[in-house]
């Protein structure tokens, strides 16, 4: 009975260690990817500081979030920019550090968390673009 008890106890004690060892590692951006994003976000932040909706629209994947309401640059500037880039959000994006991650489709993304919003920047075939605003839960 003593041997069975030891086996069960060893099994119980090693289970959490195995689960921890199998936890996926947080992805890390390569130095080249990070440099590419840093160049992009510097331009994006400059446009936000100047409140330049045309420049922001040129760095945005359109139609924005796949919504036909924001199908082109003019619609984005008229509708999405005032909605998503309040003075408070523009200031937040300018000062917050972006976090790197990958999505389910293995795309490289950077995220800026501002209060209730998450601003997503995705690497596309033409470089990084602003692609989404989501809810920060």
N, C-alpha and C positions, 0 to 999 in steps of 0.2 A: 504494500500500500504506500509505503514511503517513497518508492521509486516513481509510482504513478503521480503522486502529489508533486514531486519535483519537476516532472515533465510538464504537468499542467501549469505549474507556477512559472516555469521558464518560458512556456508558450505565451502566457499572459503578459509577462514582463517584456518580451521581445516584440510583441505585436505593435505597440506604439512606435518603437524604434524603426521598424520596417516601414510603417506608414509614413513616418517623418522622412525617411531616406528616399521614398518614392515621390515626395512632393516635388512638382515641377519647379525648376529654377526660373526666376524672373528673367525675361530676355534682356540682353544687353546690346545696345547699338554699337556697330563697328565705329571706329574713329572716323572713317570716310563718310559714313552715313550721318554721324553726328555733326560733322563739319558742313555737310550739305544742308542739313536742317538748320543749323545756326545761321548760315547765310540767308536762307529763306525767311526765318523768323525775324531776323534783323530788318529785312525789307518790309515785312508785314507790320512789325511794330512801328516802323517809321511812318507807314501809311496810316496806321491808327492814330499816332500822335498828331499827325496833320489833319486827322478826320477826313481822309481822302477816300471816299467810297469807291471811286473809279479804280484806284490802285488796288484796294482790297478785292473788288470784283474781279480784277485781272488775275488775282492769285487764288481764286475760288473755283472749285469744280462745279460747272453748270450743266444741266439744271441743278441748283443747289438742293442737296439731300433728295434728289430724284423728284422734286416737287415742281410741277409745271407752272405753279404760281411764281416761281423764281427761275424761269427757264433761261433767261439771258441776262446780260450785265445790267441793262436798264431796269428790268424788273427786280433784280437783286438789289440794286442801289436804291430803288424807290420803296421796296417793301421789306426785304430781309435786313439790310444794313441798319435802318433805324430800330428795328425790333431787337436785333441781337447784339448790336454794338452801342449800347448806351455809354455815356461818359464813364460810368462806374466800371463797366465791362472792359472798355478800352484801356482804362488805367490798370485794371487787374492783369490783363494779358501782357501789358508792357512790363510788369514787375514780377510776375510769377514764373517760376522755373517749369519747363515742360517735362512731362514724364513720358518715357519711351515704352512702347508695348507693341504686341502683334495681335491682329484680330483673327477670327476664325478662318479667314481666307489667306492667312500668313502675310498680310500686308504690313508694312512698317508704318507705325502711327506714333504721333506725339500728341499728348493731351495736356491742356491747360485747364485746371480746375478753378473756377471763379464762383463762389457762393453756390447757387443752385444749378449752375451751368457747367458743362464740360465742352470745351472747344477742341475739335479733332482736326489734326493735320495729317494727311496721308501721302505717302510717297506713291506717285503714279509714274507712268512711262515718260511723262514730261516733267518730272520733278515733284517736289512737294506742293500740295494744294490744300487750302482750307476746305474741308469736306462736310463737316457736320457740327451741329450744336445739340447736345443731349442734356438730359436731366441728371444732375449730380445727386444720386441718392445715397 
